């Protein structure tokens, strides 16, 4: 018997999903996250899920893990002290940046620039020069570089080293030479060169990305190494650990430790991958994803069962040139704290969160501030006898006491305050959904809405009303869907190069040859991880723009499409996308700025399992009666056990559907049907 384990670390909970690869049977678990060391929560979760499922840890051969270690290192400033080597004359590349100040037109007045990730005092210049066409203008002065590197080492401050030379994206020979010299001087200190990390034009972006890779590399490498060793002690030496990339693919633990800049949005990508898995199997290829956890909410747009990918990743004020799923995040989660400022006496919710410690007041972990979770408890959406994480009781009296602070601050009733908290947080999340739909030229009414995360199903029906996106899909195990995404995605890697060629000057054969060279480069890491080339799936991409533009759009295509239809199909597709985004298309002067090859190994399919109890009537799935408060009135409702609901069952609202990892609310005037996959499909009642 063989099992695979998906693990996702969130701000409040660590979610685990254990899958029997032969039968498709699944087991779930939730444990509190441990922000001081997330591996502690992971190992605790592994022990719990194996104990509760009765599965021998030695039978778990694959662990797929979404992690926020890299993200947290950037946000908290706990990364390594980075030394930087640049071409002579480019020492201030990071300092000059793009002269961008966040905020409005007067943002520069109050903008305080954060310290550089590679400080000037740890930056040295090398005598060398590569021309824009890749030719050598000035040879690398190795002797001078060795002396300067030794001086840099003698400071005792450098924990990671970055080498980034001008035009190295065309010819990385000098960077490789410098790396060899640096290894002689620094020994085991990790060294990142831009020709390996991001061989793309634009010096600032390339330098910043490579520096960030160095900045998080020691922390990520230490975390992965320790986690691998701990898991192997429990599960055996043959364990295969994979880490979720920001673009939704998996990387081996080795590749992840070497290029951690690709992990900055590892956590949110897992939920998107899991949503695609369940929605596409149910026949919904165009969906909006709504992942509400304890600390934040992540939203994304899926079209044709594919997530939209950004070529840049933003974490705080740091922007790096690394692919990531186009996820927008707002500080609105179950743990978001509600408060009433004395000056305005207007109710505010978030972005501050109670997190895992002390958590909402209802958790009885020491929290006293009113949160969204507490408001759900007061309103009856989260009944006090529902167990969170399988063993966490809810204290309704504590929740009411906390929310009463808001009521007293505004001079309104307890129920009005609780409903006000929910409405405000819903509007905040609706704004995020508009960012990925309306502001990208898409009508949310053309999409279904997938609600997941520990708190997502509580708010899914309400978000469907705001967006008019139907059905609202609540997949099986919504609270651990990120872990499901981790467990069902595929290992992948990519290679890219700056191209800057007019489409009319290219032939399909020449472009195909250049893409195949990139394909072979990307395939190296998969082959190194034991995945033979015959199992590789290849996707080609080109970043296209009109000549003179600074903005480009990424277009996906296959080798067959290129050879059968020529470059015209690529430019025509670009014109359609450009018109959707900006309402016009020029139809000429197309320029290919970047090309890349993405190589992935197909994920192993999971066996299908029966949904619910086939002979059960709706009444047999009833747990007990309850009531909840909605739109200023109390409504009688029924609590149902989701584990008993089988395909075809329709649950009329008002109702609550409970399961181990989440709770789904079906509002008055709506109903939920169970489909063949086990999804709850919420629609307006006929």
PATOR-291622 format. One record per residue (C-alpha): x, y, z; residue in three letters. Coordinates in steps of 0.25 Angstrom, whole numbers, padded with zeros to 4 digits, always signed. Each point is the difference from the previous one (the first is absolute). Layout:
! PATOR-291622
XYZALA/...
//
This chain:
! PATOR-291622
+0000+0000+0000UNK/+0006+0014-0004UNK/-0005+0013+0005UNK/+0004+0015-0003UNK/-0002+0011+0009UNK/-0003+0015-0003UNK/+0004+0010+0011UNK/-0004+0015-0001UNK/+0005+0010+0011UNK/-0009+0012+0002UNK/+0000+0011+0010UNK/-0009-0006+0010UNK/-0001-0015-0004UNK/+0009-0011-0006UNK/-0009-0008-0009UNK/+0003-0015-0004UNK/-0006-0009-0010UNK/+0004-0015-0001UNK/-0004-0007-0013UNK/+0000-0015-0002UNK/+0006-0001-0015UNK/-0007-0013-0003UNK/-0014+0002+0006UNK/-0001+0015+0000UNK/-0004+0000+0014UNK/+0004+0013+0008UNK/+0002+0004+0014UNK/+0001+0015+0005UNK/+0006+0007+0012UNK/+0002+0014+0005UNK/+0009+0005+0010UNK/+0004+0013+0005UNK/+0012+0007-0007UNK/+0013+0003+0007UNK/+0005+0013-0006UNK/+0013-0001+0008UNK/+0003-0013-0007UNK/-0010-0005-0010UNK/+0007-0014-0001UNK/-0005-0002+0014UNK/-0015+0001-0004UNK/+0003-0008-0013UNK/+0006-0012+0009UNK/-0011+0001+0010UNK/-0010-0001-0011UNK/+0007-0012-0006UNK/-0001-0007+0013UNK/-0015+0003+0002UNK/-0004-0004-0014UNK/+0007-0013+0000UNK/-0005-0003+0014UNK/-0015+0004-0004UNK/+0001-0008-0013UNK/+0007-0012+0005UNK/+0010+0001-0011UNK/+0014-0004+0002UNK/+0009+0012-0003UNK/+0010-0009-0007UNK/-0011-0002-0011UNK/+0000+0015-0003UNK/+0010+0001-0011UNK/-0003+0014-0006UNK/-0002+0014+0008UNK/-0004+0012-0008UNK/+0001+0013+0008UNK/-0004+0014-0002UNK/+0008+0009+0009UNK/+0001+0015+0004UNK/+0014-0001+0005UNK/+0006+0009-0011UNK/-0012+0010+0001UNK/+0002+0001+0015UNK/+0015+0002-0002UNK/-0003+0012-0009UNK/-0011+0006+0008UNK/+0006-0001+0013UNK/+0014+0004-0005UNK/+0006-0013+0006UNK/+0008-0003-0013UNK/+0015-0002-0001UNK/+0010+0011-0001UNK/+0003+0001-0015UNK/+0013+0004-0007UNK/-0002+0005-0014UNK/+0010+0000-0012UNK/-0003+0009-0012UNK/+0007+0005-0012UNK/+0009+0013+0002UNK/-0010+0012+0000UNK/-0012-0008+0004UNK/+0002+0000+0015UNK/-0013+0008+0003UNK/-0009-0008-0009UNK/-0009-0004+0012UNK/+0000+0014+0006UNK/-0004+0007-0013UNK/-0011-0010-0002UNK/-0011+0005-0009UNK/-0002+0013+0008UNK/-0014-0005+0004UNK/-0007+0004+0013UNK/-0013-0007+0004UNK/-0012+0008+0003UNK/-0007+0011-0007UNK/+0006+0012-0007UNK/+0006+0005+0013UNK/+0005-0013+0004UNK/+0014+0004+0000UNK/-0002+0010+0012UNK/-0002-0011+0010UNK/+0007-0012-0007UNK/+0011-0005+0008UNK/+0009-0010-0008UNK/+0003-0013+0007UNK/+0014-0004+0001UNK/+0006-0008-0012UNK/+0000-0015+0000UNK/+0014+0001-0004UNK/+0006+0013+0007UNK/+0010+0009-0007UNK/+0011-0003+0010UNK/-0001-0015-0004UNK/+0000+0003-0015UNK/+0013+0000-0008UNK/+0003+0002-0015UNK/+0007-0009-0010UNK/+0008+0004-0012UNK/-0007-0006-0012UNK/-0010+0003-0011UNK/-0009-0007-0009UNK/-0006+0007-0012UNK/-0015+0000-0003UNK/+0002-0010-0011UNK/+0008-0010+0010UNK/+0014+0003-0005UNK/+0011+0003+0010UNK/+0004+0014+0001UNK/+0009-0001+0012UNK/+0005-0013+0006UNK/-0003-0003+0015UNK/+0012+0004+0009UNK/+0000-0012+0008UNK/+0012+0004+0009UNK/-0007+0013+0004UNK/-0013-0007+0002UNK/+0007-0010+0009UNK/+0006+0011+0009UNK/-0013+0007+0001UNK/-0008-0012+0004UNK/+0010-0003+0011UNK/-0002+0014+0005UNK/-0015-0003+0000UNK/+0002-0013+0007UNK/+0009+0006+0011UNK/-0012+0009+0004UNK/-0006-0013+0006UNK/-0014+0005-0004UNK/-0003-0007-0014UNK/-0009-0012+0002UNK/-0004-0001-0015UNK/+0006+0005-0013UNK/-0006+0006-0012UNK/+0007+0002-0014UNK/-0007+0008-0010UNK/+0007+0006-0012UNK/-0005+0009-0011UNK/-0005-0007-0012UNK/+0002-0014+0007UNK/-0013-0004-0005UNK/+0006-0001-0014UNK/+0013-0006+0004UNK/+0002-0005+0014UNK/+0015-0004-0002UNK/+0005+0011+0009UNK/-0010-0003+0011UNK/+0004-0015+0000UNK/+0015+0004+0001UNK/-0003+0009+0012UNK/-0008-0011+0007UNK/+0012-0009-0001UNK/+0009+0010+0006UNK/-0010+0003+0011UNK/-0001-0015+0003UNK/+0015+0000+0003UNK/-0001+0012+0009UNK/-0014-0002+0007UNK/+0000-0016+0001UNK/-0014-0004+0004UNK/-0007+0013-0001UNK/-0012-0001-0010UNK/+0003+0007-0013UNK/-0011+0005-0010UNK/+0003+0005-0014UNK/-0010+0007-0009UNK/+0003-0008-0012UNK/-0006-0012+0008UNK/-0011+0006+0008UNK/-0006+0010-0010UNK/+0007+0001-0014UNK/-0009+0012-0004UNK/+0003+0014-0004UNK/-0002+0013+0009UNK/+0011+0001+0009UNK/-0007+0004+0013UNK/-0011-0011-0001UNK/+0011-0010-0003UNK/+0008+0005+0012UNK/-0011+0001+0010UNK/-0005-0014-0004UNK/+0013-0007+0002UNK/+0003+0008+0013UNK/-0013-0005+0006UNK/+0003-0014-0004UNK/+0013+0002+0008UNK/-0007+0007+0011UNK/-0010-0012+0003UNK/+0009-0011-0004UNK/+0007-0004+0013UNK/-0014+0001+0008UNK/-0007-0008-0011UNK/+0011-0010-0002UNK/+0001-0002+0016UNK/-0015-0002+0001UNK/-0001-0010-0012UNK/+0013-0008+0005UNK/-0005-0001+0014UNK/-0014-0004-0004UNK/+0005-0010-0010UNK/+0008-0007+0011UNK/-0011+0001+0010UNK/-0010-0007-0010UNK/+0010-0010-0004UNK/+0002-0004+0015UNK/-0015-0002+0001UNK/-0003-0005-0014UNK/+0012-0007-0005UNK/+0012+0004-0009UNK/-0008-0002-0013UNK/-0009+0012+0003UNK/-0001+0010-0012UNK/-0002+0014+0005UNK/-0005+0010-0010UNK/-0003+0015+0002UNK/-0011+0008-0007UNK/+0005+0011-0009UNK/-0007+0014-0001UNK/-0005-0004-0014UNK/-0007-0012+0005UNK/+0010-0011-0004UNK/+0008-0008+0009UNK/+0015+0000+0002UNK/+0009-0011+0006UNK/+0006+0004+0014UNK/+0013+0001-0007UNK/-0005+0010-0011UNK/-0008+0008+0010UNK/+0012+0002+0010UNK/+0009+0005-0012UNK/-0011+0010-0006UNK/-0009+0004+0012UNK/-0004+0013-0008UNK/-0010-0009-0007UNK/-0007-0003+0013UNK/-0004+0013+0005UNK/-0015-0002-0003UNK/+0001-0015+0003UNK/-0012+0000+0010UNK/-0011+0006-0009UNK/+0004-0007-0012UNK/-0004-0013+0007UNK/-0015+0004+0001UNK/-0001+0005-0014UNK/+0005-0014-0005UNK/-0009-0007+0009UNK/-0012+0008-0005UNK/+0003-0003-0014UNK/+0001-0015+0003UNK/-0014+0000+0005UNK/-0007+0010-0008UNK/+0005-0005-0013UNK/-0004-0014+0003UNK/-0014+0005+0003UNK/+0000+0007-0014UNK/+0003+0014+0005UNK/+0012+0005-0007UNK/-0002+0015+0002UNK/+0000+0003+0015UNK/+0003+0011+0010UNK/+0007-0006+0012UNK/-0003+0005+0014UNK/+0010-0005+0011UNK/-0003+0005+0013UNK/+0009-0004+0012UNK/+0002+0005+0014UNK/+0009+0011-0004UNK/-0003+0005-0014UNK/-0008-0003-0013UNK/+0006-0004-0013UNK/-0007+0001-0013UNK/+0003-0004-0014UNK/-0006-0001-0014UNK/+0000-0013-0008UNK/-0003-0001-0015UNK/-0001-0013-0008UNK/+0005-0007+0013UNK/+0013+0008+0000UNK/+0004+0010+0010UNK/+0005+0013-0005UNK/+0015+0002+0003UNK/+0007+0012+0003UNK/+0015+0001-0004UNK/+0002+0009+0012UNK/-0002-0004+0015UNK/-0002+0011+0010UNK/+0002-0002+0015UNK/-0001+0013+0008UNK/+0008+0010-0007UNK/+0009-0010-0007UNK/-0003-0004-0014UNK/+0008-0011-0007UNK/+0000-0006-0014UNK/-0006-0013+0003UNK/-0013-0007-0005UNK/-0011-0001+0010UNK/-0015-0003-0001UNK/-0008+0013-0001UNK/-0005+0000+0014UNK/-0005+0013+0007UNK/+0001+0000+0015UNK/-0008+0008+0010UNK/+0001+0001+0015UNK/-0013-0006+0003UNK/-0001-0014+0007UNK/-0008-0007+0011UNK/+0010+0006+0010UNK/-0001+0014-0006UNK/-0002+0010+0012UNK/-0012+0009+0000UNK/+0001+0014+0007UNK/-0006+0013+0001UNK/+0009+0012+0000UNK/-0004+0011+0010UNK/+0002+0011-0010UNK/-0009-0005-0011UNK/-0009-0010+0008UNK/+0000-0008-0013UNK/+0001-0015+0000UNK/+0013-0005-0006UNK/+0004-0015-0002UNK/+0015-0004-0002UNK/+0011-0001-0005UNK/+0005-0003+0014UNK/-0003-0014+0003UNK/-0001-0008+0013UNK/+0008-0011-0007UNK/+0002-0014+0006UNK/+0005+0007+0013UNK/-0008+0004+0007UNK/-0011-0002-0010UNK/-0015+0004+0000UNK/-0007+0001+0013UNK/-0008-0012-0003UNK/+0012-0009-0001UNK/+0003+0002+0015UNK/+0015+0002-0002UNK/+0001+0013+0007UNK/-0006+0009-0011UNK/-0009+0011+0004UNK/-0002+0009-0012UNK/-0012-0001-0009UNK/+0003-0008-0013UNK/-0008-0004-0013UNK/+0000-0014+0006UNK/-0006+0005+0013UNK/-0011+0007-0008UNK/-0003-0013-0008UNK/-0002-0007+0014UNK/-0009+0011+0005UNK/-0009+0000-0012UNK/-0001-0015+0001UNK/+0007-0003-0013UNK/+0011-0007+0008UNK/-0008-0008+0010UNK/+0007-0002+0013UNK/+0000-0015+0000UNK/+0007+0000-0014UNK/+0015-0005+0003UNK/+0011+0007-0007UNK/+0012-0008-0004UNK/-0007-0012+0006UNK/+0002+0003+0014UNK/-0001+0015+0002UNK/-0013+0005+0008UNK/-0007+0013-0002UNK/-0003+0009+0011UNK/-0013+0008-0004UNK/+0000+0009+0012UNK/+0014+0004-0002UNK/-0003+0004-0014UNK/-0012+0008+0004UNK/+0008+0007+0010UNK/+0010+0004-0010UNK/-0010+0005-0011UNK/-0007+0008+0011UNK/+0012+0009+0000UNK/-0003+0004-0014UNK/-0015+0001+0003UNK/+0003+0009+0012UNK/+0010+0009-0008UNK/-0011+0003-0011UNK/-0012+0000+0009UNK/-0007-0011-0007UNK/-0005-0014+0004UNK/+0009-0013+0001UNK/-0007-0006-0013UNK/+0001+0013-0008UNK/+0015+0000+0004UNK/+0003-0014-0004UNK/-0008+0001-0013UNK/+0008+0013-0003UNK/+0013-0007+0002UNK/-0004-0010-0010UNK/-0005+0010-0011UNK/+0013+0008+0001UNK/+0009-0012-0001UNK/-0008-0005-0012UNK/+0001+0013-0007UNK/+0015+0000+0002UNK/+0001-0013-0007UNK/-0010+0004-0011UNK/+0010+0011-0003UNK/+0011-0010-0002UNK/-0008-0009-0009UNK/-0003+0013-0009UNK/+0015+0002-0001UNK/+0002-0014-0007UNK/-0013+0001-0008UNK/-0006+0014-0003UNK/+0013+0007+0000UNK/+0006-0010-0010UNK/-0011+0001-0010UNK/-0009-0012+0005UNK/-0014-0001+0005UNK/-0001-0008+0013UNK/-0014-0004-0005UNK/+0007-0009-0010UNK/+0007-0008+0011UNK/-0003-0009+0011UNK/+0005+0002+0014UNK/+0008-0010+0007UNK/+0000+0003+0015UNK/+0010-0007+0009UNK/+0010+0002+0012UNK/-0005-0002+0014UNK/-0009+0012-0001UNK/-0003+0001-0015UNK/-0013-0009+0000UNK/-0005+0008+0012UNK/+0000+0012-0009UNK/-0001-0006-0014UNK/-0016+0001-0002UNK/+0001+0015+0004UNK/+0012+0002-0010UNK/-0008-0006-0011UNK/-0011+0010+0003UNK/+0010+0011-0001UNK/+0007-0005-0013UNK/-0013-0006-0006UNK/+0010-0012-0003UNK/-0008-0013+0000UNK/+0001-0011+0004UNK/+0008+0002+0012UNK/+0009-0013+0001UNK/+0004-0005+0013UNK/+0010-0012-0003UNK/+0002-0012+0010UNK/+0009+0003+0011UNK/+0000+0015-0003UNK/+0008+0004+0013UNK/+0011-0009-0005UNK/-0001+0003-0015UNK/+0014+0007-0001UNK/+0005-0013+0005UNK/-0008-0008-0010UNK/+0006+0010-0011UNK/+0014-0003+0006UNK/-0003-0015-0001UNK/-0005+0000-0015UNK/+0009+0009-0007UNK/+0011-0003-0009UNK/+0015+0002+0001UNK/+0005+0010-0010UNK/+0011+0010-0004UNK/+0002+0010-0010UNK/+0011+0007-0008UNK/-0001+0014-0007UNK/+0008+0010-0008UNK/-0001+0014-0005UNK/-0004+0000-0015UNK/-0004+0014-0005UNK/-0003-0004-0014UNK/-0011+0005-0009UNK/-0010-0011-0004UNK/+0001+0003-0015UNK/+0015-0002+0001UNK/-0002-0014+0006UNK/-0003-0014-0007UNK/-0007-0011+0008UNK/+0012-0009-0002UNK/+0010+0010+0006UNK/-0009+0003+0012UNK/-0003-0015+0002UNK/+0015-0003+0000UNK/+0003+0011+0011UNK/-0012-0005+0008UNK/+0005-0014+0000UNK/+0014+0004+0005UNK/-0008+0006+0012UNK/-0008-0012+0001UNK/+0013-0008+0002UNK/+0005+0009+0011UNK/-0013-0001+0008UNK/+0000-0015-0001UNK/+0014-0001+0007UNK/-0006+0002+0014UNK/-0011-0010-0002UNK/+0010-0010-0006UNK/+0009+0002+0012UNK/-0012-0003+0009UNK/-0003-0013-0007UNK/-0011+0003-0009UNK/+0004-0005-0014UNK/-0002+0009-0012UNK/-0011-0009-0007UNK/-0009+0004+0012UNK/+0002+0015-0002UNK/-0011+0009-0005UNK/+0004+0013-0006UNK/-0007+0014-0001UNK/+0006+0011-0008UNK/-0002+0015+0003UNK/+0003+0013-0007UNK/-0001+0014+0007UNK/-0005+0009-0012UNK/-0002+0015-0001UNK/-0002+0010-0011UNK/+0013+0007-0003UNK/+0003+0011+0009UNK/-0009-0005+0011UNK/+0006-0002+0014UNK/-0011-0010+0003UNK/-0001-0014-0005UNK/-0010-0012+0001UNK/+0004-0014+0002UNK/-0006-0010-0011UNK/+0000-0015+0002UNK/+0002-0009-0012UNK/+0005-0014-0005UNK/+0010-0004-0010UNK/-0011-0006-0009UNK/-0008+0013+0000UNK/+0013+0008-0004UNK/+0003-0009-0011UNK/-0014-0003-0005UNK/-0005+0015+0001UNK/+0013+0008-0001UNK/+0002+0013+0008UNK/-0013+0006-0004UNK/-0008-0008+0010UNK/+0009+0006+0011UNK/-0002+0014-0004UNK/-0015-0001-0003UNK/-0002-0006+0014UNK/+0009+0011+0006UNK/-0009+0010-0007UNK/-0013-0006+0006UNK/+0006+0000+0014UNK/+0005+0015-0002UNK/-0014+0004-0004UNK/-0006-0007+0012UNK/+0009+0007+0010UNK/+0001+0014-0007UNK/-0012+0001-0010UNK/+0009+0001-0012UNK/+0010-0008-0009UNK/+0010+0005-0010UNK/+0001-0012-0008UNK/+0015+0002-0004UNK/+0014+0002+0004UNK/+0000-0012+0010UNK/+0013-0002+0008UNK/+0004-0013+0008UNK/+0007+0005+0012UNK/+0002-0013+0008UNK/-0002-0014-0004UNK/+0000-0012+0010UNK/-0002-0015+0001UNK/-0008-0006+0012UNK/+0003-0015+0002UNK/-0009-0008+0010UNK/-0002-0014+0004UNK/-0015-0004+0000UNK/-0005-0002+0015UNK/-0005-0014+0003UNK/-0015-0001-0001UNK/-0008-0003+0013UNK/-0010-0011+0000UNK/-0015+0004+0000UNK/-0007-0003+0013UNK/-0015-0001+0003UNK/-0007+0013+0005UNK/-0008-0001+0013UNK/-0009-0011+0004UNK/-0008-0004-0013UNK/-0012-0006+0008UNK/-0002+0013+0009UNK/-0011+0009-0001UNK/+0002+0015+0004UNK/-0007-0002+0013UNK/+0010-0011+0003UNK/+0012+0010-0001UNK/-0007+0010+0010UNK/+0009+0002+0012UNK/-0010+0009+0008UNK/-0008+0013-0002UNK/+0006+0014+0003UNK/-0003+0014-0005UNK/+0009+0012-0005UNK/-0002+0015-0001UNK/+0000+0006-0015UNK/-0005+0013-0005UNK/-0005+0005+0014UNK/-0008-0013+0003UNK/+0001-0014+0006UNK/-0002-0012-0009UNK/-0002-0014+0004UNK/+0010-0009-0007UNK/+0005-0014+0000UNK/+0014-0005+0002UNK/+0004-0012-0010UNK/+0012-0009+0001UNK/+0007+0002-0014UNK/+0007-0014+0001UNK/-0014-0006-0002UNK/-0005+0008-0011UNK/+0001-0008-0013UNK/-0001+0004-0015UNK/-0013+0007-0004UNK/-0004+0004+0014UNK/-0006+0014+0000UNK/+0002+0008+0013UNK/-0010+0012+0001UNK/+0003+0012+0008UNK/+0001+0005+0011UNK/+0009-0011+0004UNK/+0014-0003+0005UNK/+0009-0011-0006UNK/+0011-0004+0010UNK/+0013-0008-0002UNK/+0013-0002+0007UNK/+0007+0012-0006UNK/-0010+0010-0004UNK/-0015+0004+0001UNK/-0009+0004-0012UNK/-0011+0010+0002UNK/-0012-0001-0010UNK/-0008+0013+0001UNK/-0016+0001-0001UNK/-0004+0000-0014UNK/+0012-0009-0005UNK/+0002-0015-0001UNK/+0013-0009-0001UNK/+0000-0012-0009UNK/+0011-0011+0002UNK/+0007-0004-0014UNK/+0007-0012-0004UNK/+0013+0005+0005UNK/-0005+0003+0014UNK/-0001+0015-0002UNK/-0011+0008+0006UNK/-0006+0009-0011UNK/-0007+0012+0006UNK/-0010+0007-0009UNK/-0013+0009+0002UNK/-0012-0009+0003UNK/-0009-0003-0012UNK/
//
